[in-house]
Amino acid sequence: MLLRPARLPVLPLAAAVALGVLGVLGPSPVAPAAPARLAAADTGPQEPATARRAPDPRTVRGLYVDSRMPVHAQGPAYEPIAKKAQALWLGSEYYPTDRVADVVAEYVGLAEAADKTPMLVVYSIPDRDCGQYSSGGLPGVEAYKKWVAEVAEGLEGSSPLLVLEPDALPFYHGGECGNADNRVRLLRWATRHLADAGAWVYIDVGHSGWTTGDPTTDDTPWDGRAELLKKAGVADARGFSTNVSNFRRTKTEHHYARWMVRELRGLGVKGTKYVVDTSRNGAKDPVDADVINPTWARLGRAPRLRFDGAFDGTLWVKHPGESDGTVNGGPSSGQWCDLLADRLLGKKEPGPGC
């Protein structure tokens, strides 16, 4: 039986713009973009061929904490959340094709000015979330390609981490979406273009509890997912992400991710890396199928890049305190709610509502 993931946030940063909190698209100053590459004639003396190559900036920088995220307007009680780096979610509803490049360029420019690594999520594939709480996305193949091309333009000259289309691949086998074949082709196209623009792309592969069969009887509950990931272009990506917006324990996700790395190696795809979303997986005993603002969830391990073998690190992709949907006291998907944040912080008397 397919175990559903948590419903994903609908662009929380943009939602905060609508509330007048952030000013991402407003008059706030834009940090200078990374300098353009110099022409060969302007580069000056060349280093010897044997000189040590400079490390990728992502391996030496910390993660960018954007003070314009909605949590920063909620007061000191939520500093344990606000002080942690969280991803900027991009979707066409809030950042349309004619504006998304500027939004992305501003965001990565601010991170560059802070000497930090930005994190983004691209989340607007056609038939997104298959009609559930975060449903939406662009209307077709060409619209999606044009929008992603604009995202890539905004990334040029930067070195971000980018999670690509949470849940898109795991939904492939469930039959809930009617665009499965186009979906894989679009992921492959987007991966190549976003990676060429400088991003470390992590294609999302759901989580360890999202199976392709009955996990009580199937010895390989993720059978076929590595092959699907290869078709989606993981060879052109940095790797894949797991547990986005979900609650599975980190140890369990490591088991799942290492299985995936081994399977990919057997398919001829070597050097694959992975990241785990730990924003809300701090509970000792997660409850299967209770994934919409569960009352038992707690904050997980802080985001941190580690570069330990295939494991690139823990990220907070989902924003703690922002709703999965209108269940368990939550408002619509992506909206901030004191009650939900208080639960994650383990407060004995959480706030009365949102």
N, C-alpha and C positions, 0 to 999 in steps of 0.2 A: 504494500500500500504506500502511495506517495505521501511522505510527511511534509506538510506545508512549511515554508519558511516564514519568518516574520514579515509583515508587510513593510515595505521600504518607505523611507521618508520622501515626500514629494518636495524636493528642493527647499530644504529648510532655510538656507541662506536667502534665497529669493523671497520666501514667505516673509522673512523678517524685513526685507526691503519694503514689502507692501505695508508693513506695520510702521514704517518710518524709523526703524531701528538702525539700519546699516548704511544706507546711502551708497551702495555699491555702484549704482547707475547714476548717482547724483553728482554733486559738485565736489566730492572729496578728491583731493589731489592724487594723481596717478604717479606712482613711483616710476623712475626711468626704467625703460626696458633694458634687458641685457644688451651690451654693445654688439653691434653687427660685426661679423667676421671681417678682418682686414684683408685687402687684396694682397697677393703675394709680394708685390713691389713695396708694400708699406710695412712689412713685418720685421724689418731689421735683421740683425745677424741671426742666422739659424743655429739651433742647438745641434750638437753632434748626434748622429743617428743612434748612438748608444746611450744618450741621455735618458734618465728615468722619466717615464711618462707621468704627468700630473694625475692624481687620483680623480675619479669621478666625484663631483661635488656632493652627490648624495651619500657617499660613503663617509664623509667627514662632517657634514652639517647635521644639526638637529632638525626636527620637524617644525613647520611654521604654525604658530598659534595666532589665528586671526581674531583680533579684538572686536570685530564687527559681527561675529556669530551671535545668534539670538540669546544664548545663555549669558552673555556679558551684560545684558540689560536687566538681568533678574536679581541682582544684588549679591552681597557677600556670602549668603547662605549656600550659593551654588558655585563658589570658587573651586571646590574640588573637581568640578566638571569644566569650568571655564578655563582653567589653567592648562588643560590638556589640548594638544593639537587634534583638530578634527577636519574632515574633508569638506571641500566645497562641492555640493551636488549641482550638476548642470542638467537642465532639461529644457526642452523647447517651449514649454508653456510660459516660462518666466524669462528665458533667455533665447529669443527667437533668432532665426538665421542672420538677420541684419544687425544684431547687437552682440551675439555671443562672443565673437572674436575680441571685441573691446573689453568685455567683462573678464574674459580669461587673461588677456594681456595685462589688465590692471592687477588682477589677483597674483599672477606669477611675478609681476614686477614688484609688488609689495613684499613678497617673500624673498626675492632676490636682494632688495634693499636691506632686509633684515638678516641676510646671510643664512637663510633657512630653506628647507625643502618643502615646497607646497604639495598638497594632496588634493586630487580632484576625482570626481565620479562622473562618468558619462552615462546618462540614464534617460534615453529618449528613443529607444528602438521601437519600430512599429509594433503595435499590440503589446505594449509594455505591461507586465504584471497580469496579463491575460484576463482582464476585466475585474480584477480584485481591487483592494484598497488603494493601490498606487497605479491604477490603470491610466493609460494615456499613450504618449509617444507620438512620433511623427507619422503622417498618413501613408507613407510608402517608401520604396527603395530610393528613388531619386531625391526625395525631400530629405531623407536621412543622410545620404551621402553629402549633399550640399551643406547640411548643418554640421556634420562632423568635419568637413573640410574647413569650415570657419573656426571650429574649435582648434584644429591643428594650426591654423594661421595664427591664432592668439598665443599658442604655445611656442612658436618659433623663437629660438635663442634661449630657452629656459630648460631646466632639468627637473621636471616634476615626477611624482608618482601618480599613476592614474588607474583606477579600478574601472573596468569596462563592463557595463550593462549587468548589474546584479540580477541574478535569477534567470537570465535569458537562456543559458544553456540547460540548466536543470529542468526547465519547463518543456524542453524539446520532447522528452519521452513521455510526458504526462498526457499529451493530446489536448491540452486546454487551449492551445493557440493554433491558429490556422496558417501561420506563416513560418513554419519550422525550417524549411529549406532556405528561404530567403534570409532567415535569421542567421543561420550559420555563415552564409556568404557575406552578409553585412558585417558580422563580427570580424571575419577575416579581412575584409576591406578596411574597416575602421582600425583594426590593430596595426596594419601596415602603415597607414597614413599617420596615425598618432605617434607611433614609434619613430617614423622618419622625422617627425617634428621635434623629437627630443625626449618624449615621455618614456618612462619605464611603465609599460602597460601590463596590468594584471587582469587577465580575463576571468570573470567570476565563474566559479563552479559550485555554487550553493554551499552545502555543508554536509557533515558526516551523516546526519540523520535523514537527509533527503535522498531516498533510495530509488532504484529503478525496479525494485521487486519487493518481496516480503522479506524484511531483514531477519525474521525469525527462522526462515527456512533456506534463504539464499546465502551461500558461502561468499559470493561476490556481489554484494548489494549495489555496487556502483558500476557493474559490468557495462561496458560500452561508453562510459563517460570520457575516458582518456582518448579513445578514438575520436569522439565528438570534439574534444578540446583540440586535438591535432587538426581536424578539419576546419576549426574556427581560427586557426592561424597562430597557435601558441608558439610555434617555432620562431615567429617574428616578434614575439612579445618577451618581456622580462620573465613572465610566468603567469601565475593564477592567484586568485584570492579565495578564501573560504570564510564561512560563518558571517557574511555581511548581514547586518541587522538581526542576527540570530543569537542564540544563547548557549550553544554547545560548548562544553569545556575545552580549554586549550589543548589538553593532553589528547582528547579524542580527535580534535582537528589535526593535530600533528600526525596521528595515525593515518587519517584519511589523506592528508596531503602527501605524506611519504609514499603511501600506496600509489597515488597518482603520479608522482615523480618516477617511481620504478616502472609503472606501466608505460609512461611516455618514453622512457629510455628504451624499453623493449620495442617501441614503435619507431625508434630512430631519432627521437627528439631528446637531445641531451642538454644539460646545463640549466634545466628549468628551475626557477625559484618560486617561492610562495610567501604570502602574507596572511595573517589571521586577524579578523576583526574581533577585538576583545572588549569592545565598549560596554557590553551588558552581559558578559558570561561569567560573572563572579559567583553565582549561586552554585552550591555543591551538588545539588540534585535537580538539574533541569527537567521539566515535565514535557514529555513529547506531546506535540499537537497544541499545547497552550503557548501560542507564540504572538498574540496580539496584546501588547502591554501587560505581560504576565505580572501578577502581584508579587511573585517570588523572586523576580530577577534582581540582580545587584550589579554594580559597576565591576568591570573586570580589570585585568592588568593594564597598566598605563601604556600608551603608545610609545614604541621605541624601536628604532632600526638596529638589528643585531648582526646580520650577515654571518650566520652560523651555518655553514654548509648550504643546503638548499633553502634554509629558512631566512628570509630577509627581515622579518620582525613582526611585531604586533602593531596594529593600527586601530584608531577609533574612526571607523568609516561611518557608521550610524551615529547620530548625535544623541547622547543620553539626555533624556528629558523631553524628547520630541516624539510625538505619538506615532503608533503604527496604524491607527484607525480607530473607529468609534466602538471600541470594546474595552471592558475593564476600566471604565471611567475616562478614557481618552477622547480627545477631540478628533477632528479629521487628520488624516495622515500628514506628518511633517510639522504640525503645530506644537509649540512649546506648551508644557503643562506642569505646574508646580507639583501636583500630586504624583505624577509619574517620576519626576526627578527625585522627590522625597523618598519614594519607594526604593529607587536604585541606590540611594545613599544610606538606606537602612534606618531611616528615622522611625522612631517608635510611634510618633503621632504625625503622620504625613498630612500635608495640607488638605483642605476640604474639597478642592477641585482645581479646575484650570482657569 
